Amino acid sequence: MDLYPAVMPSAGGRIQNVKQDNDNRRENMQDRQEMINTIEAVKVTQNRLAMVIGIGMGILLLVYFMTFSTLVDRGASGALWFQGITSMIFIALFFVLNRLCFQIALFRHGKRLRKLPWSVYLHSEQAGKATDEIVQDVYRRHTASG
């Protein structure tokens, strides 16, 4: 005996296929789980990139700090200018590092993301959000677009 009738009348007098509705729910749950797994992978890559780039920039700034007096004593103005300009770039980059790493992570996972229709709704403004918030935002935009 089938627990779900093949056809069931709804309140509006329309015929609704209950089995198909249940199948659609299962597919939506699988799509949502795939979305969560993919976004988690992108977030892990983003965090690793941010750590590597941030630590590298921090070490270079520390080296600059330690060698500054030596460069002043030797009168190496070219090296001082280089250190000054790159230090300013590094400091500015610290403020956008999270978004930059999110974009790099999206490019890194590009092959997998190209196959998914909802991936066009991922952008760098979501870099600081939790995975659940990103999934809700992307899922809302994807279902609203049709």
Secondary structure, DSSP 4 states (H G I P E B T S, - for coil): --SS-S-EE-TTS-EE-HHHHHHHHHHHHHHHHHHHHHHHHHHHHHHHHHHHHHHHHHHHHHHHHHHHHHHHHHT-HHHHHHHHHHHHHHHHHHHHHHHHHHHHHHHHTHHHHHT-GGGGG--GGGTTS-HHHHHHHHHHHHHHH-
